[in-house]
Each structure stands twice: as C-alpha cells, then as structure tokens.
Amino acid sequence: MKREIKFRAWDKINNQWIYANVLDVGKYKDLIDPEKICEFTGLKGRKGEEIYEGDIIQYHYFQKWDKDEYTEDDEICVGSVEFKECGFCVMGNDYVPFLINTCIDWVEVIGNIYENPGLLK
C-alpha cells in the first residue's frame, strides 16, 4: 500500500500552514520556518482529519484491546506524533512510545505542538 507523500510547513510571515506535495525550498525559503516542517503520516483520524508529524492527538487507552468501542472505563490520553526510527509514533510523558497505526480507529487531532503546546501538559 502506498501512502501519499506530502508536507505542511509554517508560514512565518502569514502565521498559517502551507500544504504541499513537495516542499520547494527555493519557492518558500523566505516564508517557512525550517524547524516547523511536518510530514503527513498517511493516516486520518476518526473524523477524517489528516494526521501530520507534530500533531497533538487524543485517543482512548483501552483496558482490554479486544474491544470494538470505548467506554467510560477507558482512559483518554493525549500525545504528540513524531517520526522515530521505524515510523510515526505517539509520544507522551507517562507511557512508552508506540506506533500510531495501532490506535488509529480512536484518534482525534486536537492541535499541534507549535500552536497548542499547552495541550500536552
């Protein structure tokens, strides 16, 4: 299965995201912040939103992984999406990083680490 390769970068002049299939550094070099270039994971959240590196996601931590739905007993967790050695992972303070595709059915993007860093506290 192929995934679409695309990026978003922060436009530091207009304070907004620029989305592109390929970032043409020459074209955007005066606009973008090189520290805020994020790759698309190829995945979408439960509401159909695209998930990018640097996004902050909310997901349900199931007490039992064989369930099809979440309940009030499940813990709601928040983490950020980062690319690590083997793929896109969910990172957080209280747990070991794990691949995002293991929980994708219960993921919702709630912000990103650049505009909403307070969501990770």
C-alpha positions in Angstrom: 0.0 0.0 0.0 1.4 3.4 -1.0 0.9 6.5 1.1 0.7 10.0 -0.2 3.9 11.9 0.5 3.1 15.5 1.4 4.1 18.1 3.9 3.0 21.1 5.8 5.3 24.0 6.8 4.6 27.0 9.0 4.4 30.3 7.1 6.1 32.7 9.5 5.0 35.7 7.6 1.3 35.0 7.4 1.1 32.8 10.5 -0.6 29.8 8.8 0.2 26.4 7.5 1.3 25.9 3.8 0.4 22.4 2.5 2.3 20.9 -0.4 3.0 17.5 -2.0 6.7 18.6 -2.3 8.2 21.5 -0.4 10.1 23.6 -2.9 12.6 25.2 -0.6 13.6 27.7 -3.2 10.0 28.9 -3.6 9.1 29.0 0.1 12.6 29.7 1.7 11.7 33.2 2.8 8.3 32.2 4.1 8.8 29.0 6.0 10.3 28.2 9.4 12.6 25.2 8.7 12.0 23.9 12.3 8.3 23.6 11.5 8.2 21.3 8.6 5.9 18.3 9.2 5.3 15.1 7.1 1.9 13.6 6.5 1.7 10.2 8.3 -0.6 8.8 5.6 -3.3 8.3 8.3 -6.5 10.1 9.1 -8.3 10.4 12.5 -11.8 9.3 13.3 -13.3 12.4 11.9 -11.3 12.2 8.6 -8.7 14.7 9.6 -5.2 14.2 8.2 -2.6 13.4 10.8 0.8 15.1 10.5 4.1 14.9 12.4 3.8 17.4 15.2 0.1 17.0 15.7 -1.3 16.5 19.2 -3.8 13.7 19.3 -6.3 12.5 21.8 -7.1 8.7 21.9 -8.7 6.2 24.2 -6.5 3.8 26.1 -8.5 0.6 26.3 -8.2 -1.6 29.4 -8.8 -4.5 27.1 -7.6 -4.4 23.4 -10.2 -6.8 22.1 -13.0 -4.2 22.3 -14.6 -2.6 19.4 -15.9 0.5 21.3 -14.6 2.7 24.1 -16.4 3.2 27.4 -16.1 5.5 30.4 -13.7 3.0 31.9 -11.1 3.8 29.2 -8.5 6.4 29.9 -8.4 9.4 27.5 -4.8 10.1 26.7 -3.0 12.9 24.8 0.2 12.6 22.9 2.2 14.1 20.1 3.1 12.5 16.8 6.8 12.1 16.0 8.8 10.1 13.4 11.1 7.7 15.2 13.4 5.0 13.8 10.7 2.8 12.4 7.7 5.0 11.8 5.3 7.6 13.2 4.9 7.2 16.9 2.7 8.6 19.7 4.9 10.2 22.3 3.8 11.2 25.8 5.2 11.7 29.3 3.5 8.7 31.1 4.0 5.8 28.6 6.3 4.1 26.2 6.1 5.5 22.6 4.1 3.3 20.2 3.3 3.2 16.5 0.3 5.5 15.8 -1.3 3.0 13.4 -2.0 0.7 16.4 -4.7 3.1 17.8 -5.8 4.9 14.6 -9.5 4.0 14.9 -9.7 6.0 18.2 -7.5 9.0 17.3 -8.6 12.6 17.1 -6.3 15.6 16.2 -6.8 18.3 18.8 -4.0 20.6 17.9 -0.2 20.7 17.2 2.9 21.2 19.2 3.6 24.6 17.6 0.3 26.4 18.1 -1.1 24.5 21.1 1.9 23.2 23.3 -0.3 23.6 26.4 -2.4 20.6 25.4 0.4 18.2 26.3 0.5 19.2 30.0 
